Amino acid sequence: MKSIDILSINICGEAELLVADHQSAKSAYRKMSINFDSIELGMEGFTGDMVQDKKHHGGNDKAICCYNSDHFSKWKKDLGFDLLAAAFGENLTLTGENALETNVFIGDRYQLGKAIVEVSEPRGPCYIIGIRYNYKKFPVHLQETGFTGFYLRIIQPGLVTKTDKLIHLSSHPEKISVMDVNYIRYHDSKNKEWLQKLIKLKELTLEWREYFEKILIKL
């Protein structure tokens, strides 16, 4: 049974004003690694973790944001950024091949401590990332590479400890990866066969399915 290693569980309890040369915004993006042994995971996220922009973030479908720290070296090499845990505002900083977007599949379920979670959608990189690093094009780089990270929805809440891993429980039969979804959205959005496939993938969030449906209608 494959598992995903977790380097850090990260939360932010209060929003702050992030300022860049091109823009500013209030956000709870700058999360910090928890310094206690365990934390409760509810149906909409970790206890003590706030969501500032509830229109675009939060809720059960986006309860946990995940990012693979294996990508940090690329951004250091390409853009010169020294990145640490929670660099992308993620709740779980992950590591290893099993956490790559090519190896994480929509609808797959994992045990996380006493909780059960399910892969719901790719993380859609937004402008806040550009503000955080004072580099407006950073979200575009994430989209182009597909190194976006992903979200987990909560199937069963429960206590999570700092030493827990994401233990793989079940695979979705379609085996559509986070990278597959990213590729269609950002590189191959006129692929009718794939658009139809993603629209029918009920484990993919309604927001993303409706987005693909609107594209398909226009083709």
Order of alpha helices (4+ residues) and beta strands (2+ residues): beta-beta-beta-beta-beta-beta-beta-alpha-beta-beta-beta-alpha-alpha-beta-beta-beta-alpha-alpha-alpha
